[in-house]
Amino acid sequence: MSSVSVMRALRRGACTGAVGALVVAGLGTGAAYADEAQTDQLWIQAPYEQAVTVAPADGSAQYRSLALGLYHDNSNFTVTDGRLTVDVSGLAGVAEVLWPDNCTPDGTGSVAVCDTGDVPTRYTPQVQLKVRAAAGAAAGAQGAIEYSAEATGGPDGKLVAPEYSAETSVTVGSGPDLGVSTPQDVSGVEPGSRLTVPFSVTNTGNETAHGFSVRLWATYGLDVVTRYPQCTYTGPDEDGTYTSMTYVTCSFDTEVAPGATVEPPEPLRLAVTDHALYERFDYEVEPGAGATDLDGSDNGRSLHIDADNTADFAVHGTEVSGAAGDTVTAAFRFDNRGPAWVGNVSSGDPVAVLDFYLPEGTTATSVPDTCRNAWKSGDDPAIGHYACTLPMWAKPDLRVGFPFQLRIDRVVPDATGRVVARPDYGTSFAFDPDTENNSAEVVVNPSA
């Protein structure tokens, strides 16, 4: 890798495995019923840990950014006038804080009330503290920042964050602190196109990193085009297991001095395949030579790539016949006709659920392992209801059968059951161009 001159990167919140998921578009939690008593809760978002570098003997330590914010649960309420109280008295002798303009400290300078304005339902940084090690604080010294918060709104007109729900432990350390550049998510990408990932490694620590390792993960709709000799590549299914990921592990011997940034010898490029839809590319860096990174919150990033593509989910029914007392096999089937795959690789949720409402006059005596009794209040008590789950991803041309053993308790001509495909949350698949084939019929004793 080649070294370039850059400014110190700002600290960002942890991203690997924690932000954004490959969630099927169109999923939702559903609106609350108007006649139900509604609740809301205020929350404080703050890092659990924060590392600062020990101050040099002949000067001051560098400040590090500490991102804080408030959010609440229920979007049916408007919550305003957020007030975050930050108590840094526990940092005495360990670290010192530089307050931003939207924080008003008290006379001691150790407690401040920070104005966060309107409170969103999804966390965004609203307060940026600057924290650095105090002069004379030795490596290993620790202190804590405590928080409390309240805001206007919610069912009772005022929301208060749970007591002791957030605290940041601050530790003085010495060593390398590697971080990777932050990408911008992209959408509307054409299948078959290529993207360049802005990948660089910055050392914001106070010691040189003697080499570093890199790990990359690409979902099934992405190919890692760039091949570095320092890396090994394992594609989907290459290791003999059914997987939806490409894994890359690399080891670079490049020295990364404090304040320096290094970039790969050639750009990191991805190919968006013809079966791409909701894709994710993760990358992570760690210092080499057995060194421990001072702060892992910016060691990994995630890039979400939404392709302009579709996946046609289809359900196929069946017809069977038998006499009263007979047990027959009624097997329906799920297909992904593509061209895209669909995967919930982050959440692990099923890519689809099939609701099967049994034909009248029948009882299920044996069901597939991935199906469960889903009868609920409001269903017809005379009709059995089962929910069958798909895996967390569906590749193009996937076919999954669901053979049910049905006992015919009484013969009902043209007894018709139905199978309906739906997301695990929500009611429809936004990526599906043909919703007409998301349901099918299972008919017992059809008329000639």
Secondary structure, 3 states (H helix, E strand, C coil): CEEECCCCCCCCCCCCCCCCCCCCCCCCCCCCCCCCCCCCCEEEECCCEEEEECCCCCCCCCCEEEEEEEEECCCCCCEEEEEEEEECHHHCCCEEEECCCCEEECCCCCEEEEEEEEECCCCCCCEEEEEEECCCCCCCCEEEEEEEEEEECCCCCEEECCCCCCEEEEEEECCCCEEECCCCCEEEECCCCEEEECCCEEECCCCCEEEEEEEEEEECCEEECCCCCCEEEECCCCCCCCCCEEEEEEEEEEEECCCCEEECCCCEEEEECCCCCEEEEEEEEEECCCCCCCCHHHCEEEEEEEECCCEEEEEECEEECCCCCCEEEEEEEEEEEEECCEECCCCCCCCCEEEEECCCCEEEEECCCCEEECCCCCCCCCCCEEEEECCCEECCCCEEEEEEEEEECCCCCCEEEEEEEECCCCCCCCCCCCHHHHEEEEEECCCC
